[in-house]
Amino acid sequence: MPAQGTHEPITVVIADDHRSFGEALEVALDSEQDLRVIEVVTDGQSAIDAASKDHPDIILMDLQMPGVDGIEATRRIHDETAGTAVIILSGQSDEISLARAIQAGARGYLPKTEAVVGLADAIRRAYRGEPLHTSAEVEESLKRLRRRRAQDGNLAQRIERLTPRELEILQRMANGDTPETISTELGMSKHTLRTHTQNVLTKLGVHSKLDAIVAAIRYGKVRTVDVTLEETVDLTEPVDLPEQA
């Protein structure tokens, strides 16, 4: 990091999987006299390598990148490269993403829609060691992240309560089988099938068959197919909503 009182520019690396966006941002930031973009990379590992090799003052990091994602790259840069501050710059803009970024060691989190003048100011503030968010904003985001993780843990436990027959029904729904086909091939009445489906919703604490299928896919209990879930699940067939757990 340049010594205070000198006129050396603040050095910046841009990490974004869309090179065209990164290069456009490079042109915009280079118009600021006190900023200099020294490299544009398109994946997380390259951002880590650039931090280690070039020791930039700031890295602008996208979240979604191939290989090592933005959060993991930020964590490694924070742990391994002193003097380099990371600002997450992403199309995703929510409190959970802010909390994940802060936990990984990022100085702040900004949407890609941020005007260049605002982004340049954020770079200068991060370089000076100033926070980009209030402590109240950060704490609220961390609270939401902790609640989300607790909910995820509960859902993982609930998934394990599903019986093999209930998982088979979810798999067939995900495959696009109609209720008539499922009930016939599994040798049950449509009433029994509806009872199984309602039991699944109750166990998982979700409000639709689509939510149940997505949860089962997420935890590896149901395989995905080459069609969209909205096309495979009959969302018009009524199923009583479960009581909230």
C-alpha positions in Angstrom: 0.0 0.0 0.0 1.5 3.4 -0.9 2.6 5.5 2.0 0.2 8.3 3.0 1.2 11.7 1.7 2.5 10.4 -1.7 0.7 10.8 -5.0 0.8 7.2 -6.0 -2.6 6.0 -7.3 -4.6 3.4 -5.4 -4.1 0.1 -7.3 -7.2 -2.0 -8.1 -7.8 -5.5 -9.5 -11.2 -6.3 -10.9 -12.4 -9.9 -10.7 -15.6 -10.6 -12.7 -16.5 -13.6 -14.8 -17.8 -11.2 -17.5 -14.7 -9.7 -19.0 -16.6 -7.1 -20.9 -18.0 -5.7 -17.7 -14.6 -5.8 -16.0 -12.9 -4.0 -18.9 -15.7 -1.4 -19.1 -15.3 -0.8 -15.3 -11.5 -0.5 -15.8 -11.9 2.3 -18.4 -14.3 4.1 -16.0 -12.1 3.8 -12.9 -8.9 4.7 -14.8 -10.5 8.1 -15.6 -10.1 8.8 -11.8 -6.7 10.4 -11.4 -6.0 8.7 -8.0 -7.1 5.2 -9.1 -5.3 2.7 -11.4 -6.6 -0.7 -12.5 -3.7 -3.0 -12.8 -5.5 -6.2 -13.9 -8.9 -7.6 -14.9 -9.4 -11.3 -14.1 -12.4 -13.6 -14.7 -12.3 -16.2 -11.9 -11.6 -16.5 -8.2 -8.3 -18.3 -8.3 -6.9 -15.7 -10.7 -8.0 -13.0 -8.1 -6.1 -14.9 -5.4 -3.0 -15.1 -7.6 -3.2 -11.4 -8.5 -3.4 -10.5 -4.8 -0.4 -12.6 -4.0 1.7 -11.4 -7.0 0.8 -7.8 -7.4 -0.4 -6.8 -3.8 -3.1 -4.4 -5.1 -4.6 -2.0 -2.6 -8.2 -3.0 -3.5 -9.8 -6.0 -5.3 -13.4 -5.6 -6.6 -14.8 -9.1 -6.4 -17.8 -10.6 -8.1 -19.7 -13.3 -6.1 -20.5 -15.7 -8.9 -17.4 -16.9 -10.7 -16.2 -20.3 -12.0 -14.0 -22.5 -9.8 -13.3 -20.6 -6.6 -16.3 -18.3 -6.0 -16.1 -14.7 -4.7 -16.7 -15.5 -1.1 -14.0 -18.2 -0.9 -11.5 -16.0 -2.9 -12.2 -13.1 -0.5 -11.6 -15.4 2.6 -8.3 -16.6 1.2 -7.1 -13.1 0.2 -8.1 -11.8 3.6 -6.2 -14.6 5.4 -3.1 -14.7 3.1 -2.5 -11.2 1.7 -2.0 -8.3 4.1 -2.7 -4.8 2.8 -5.2 -5.8 0.2 -8.9 -4.9 0.9 -11.7 -6.6 -0.9 -15.0 -5.0 -1.9 -17.7 -7.4 -3.1 -19.3 -6.0 -6.3 -22.1 -8.1 -7.4 -25.5 -8.3 -9.2 -26.9 -9.8 -6.1 -28.0 -7.3 -3.5 -29.3 -8.6 -0.2 -28.5 -8.6 3.4 -27.5 -12.3 3.4 -24.8 -11.7 0.8 -23.6 -8.7 2.7 -23.2 -10.8 5.9 -21.4 -13.6 4.0 -19.0 -11.0 2.5 -18.3 -9.4 5.8 -17.7 -12.8 7.5 -15.2 -13.7 4.7 -13.3 -10.5 5.4 -14.6 -8.1 2.8 -14.4 -4.4 3.6 -17.9 -4.0 2.1 -20.5 -5.0 -0.4 -21.9 -2.9 -3.3 -24.3 -3.7 -6.1 -23.0 -3.6 -9.7 -25.6 -0.8 -10.3 -23.5 1.5 -8.1 -22.5 4.6 -10.1 -18.8 4.9 -10.9 -18.5 8.0 -8.7 -20.0 6.1 -5.7 -17.8 3.1 -6.4 -14.7 5.3 -6.7 -15.5 6.9 -3.3 -16.0 3.5 -1.8 -12.6 2.4 -3.0 -11.0 5.5 -1.4 -12.8 4.8 1.9 -11.8 1.2 1.9 -8.2 2.2 1.2 -8.3 4.5 4.1 -9.6 1.7 6.3 -13.1 3.3 6.7 -16.2 1.1 7.0 -18.5 1.0 4.0 -21.5 0.0 6.1 -22.8 1.1 9.5 -22.4 -1.3 12.4 -26.2 -1.6 12.7 -26.4 -2.6 9.0 -23.7 -5.3 9.5 -25.2 -6.6 12.7 -28.7 -6.9 11.2 -27.3 -8.7 8.2 -25.4 -11.1 10.4 -28.5 -11.8 12.4 -30.4 -12.7 9.2 -27.6 -15.0 8.1 -27.6 -16.8 11.4 -31.4 -17.3 11.2 -31.0 -18.5 7.6 -28.3 -21.0 8.6 -30.5 -22.2 11.5 -33.4 -22.7 9.2 -31.2 -24.6 6.7 -30.0 -26.9 9.5 -33.6 -27.6 10.5 -34.6 -28.3 7.0 -31.7 -30.8 6.6 -32.9 -32.6 9.6 -36.5 -32.6 8.4 -35.4 -34.0 5.0 -34.0 -37.1 6.8 -37.5 -37.8 8.3 -39.0 -38.5 4.9 -39.7 -42.2 4.3 -38.4 -44.0 1.2 -42.0 -44.0 -0.2 -42.3 -40.2 0.3 -39.0 -39.6 -1.4 -40.0 -41.9 -4.3 -43.2 -39.8 -4.7 -41.1 -36.6 -4.8 -38.8 -38.1 -7.3 -41.7 -39.0 -9.6 -43.2 -35.6 -9.2 -39.8 -34.1 -10.2 -39.7 -36.4 -13.2 -43.0 -34.9 -14.4 -45.3 -37.9 -13.6 -48.9 -37.0 -13.2 -50.8 -37.9 -10.0 -52.7 -40.6 -12.0 -49.5 -42.2 -13.2 -47.9 -42.1 -9.7 -50.9 -43.6 -8.0 -51.3 -46.3 -10.6 -47.6 -47.3 -10.7 -47.2 -47.2 -6.9 -50.5 -49.1 -6.4 -52.2 -46.5 -4.3 -55.4 -44.5 -4.6 -55.2 -40.7 -5.4 -56.5 -40.1 -1.9 -53.5 -42.0 -0.4 -51.2 -40.1 -2.7 -52.6 -36.8 -1.5 -52.1 -38.0 2.1 -48.5 -38.8 1.4 -48.0 -35.4 -0.2 -49.5 -33.6 2.7 -47.3 -35.5 5.1 -44.3 -34.4 3.1 -45.3 -30.8 3.3 -46.0 -31.0 7.0 -42.7 -32.7 7.8 -40.7 -30.2 5.8 -42.7 -27.2 6.9 -43.1 -25.9 3.3 -46.2 -24.7 1.5 -46.0 -26.3 -1.9 -45.0 -29.4 -3.7 -42.5 -27.3 -5.7 -40.8 -26.2 -2.5 -40.6 -29.8 -1.2 -39.0 -31.0 -4.5 -36.5 -28.1 -4.5 -35.5 -28.9 -0.9 -35.1 -32.6 -1.7 -32.9 -31.8 -4.7 -30.8 -29.4 -2.6 -30.0 -32.1 -0.1 -29.4 -34.8 -2.7 -32.5 -36.8 -2.0 -34.1 -36.2 -5.5 -32.3 -36.2 -8.8 -32.8 -33.3 -11.2 -34.2 -33.8 -14.7 -33.7 -31.9 -18.0 -36.9 -29.9 -17.7 -37.9 -27.0 -15.4 -39.6 -27.9 -12.1 -42.5 -25.6 -12.9 -43.2 -27.8 -15.9 -43.1 -31.0 -14.0 -45.2 -30.2 -11.0 -49.0 -29.8 -11.2 -49.3 -26.7 -9.1 -53.0 -26.5 -9.7 -53.9 -29.6 -7.7 -54.9 -28.5 -4.3 -53.0 -29.8 -1.3 -53.8 -28.6 2.3 -51.1 -26.4 3.7 -49.2 -27.8 6.7 -49.2 -26.1 10.0 -46.1 -24.0 10.6 -43.6 -25.8 12.8 
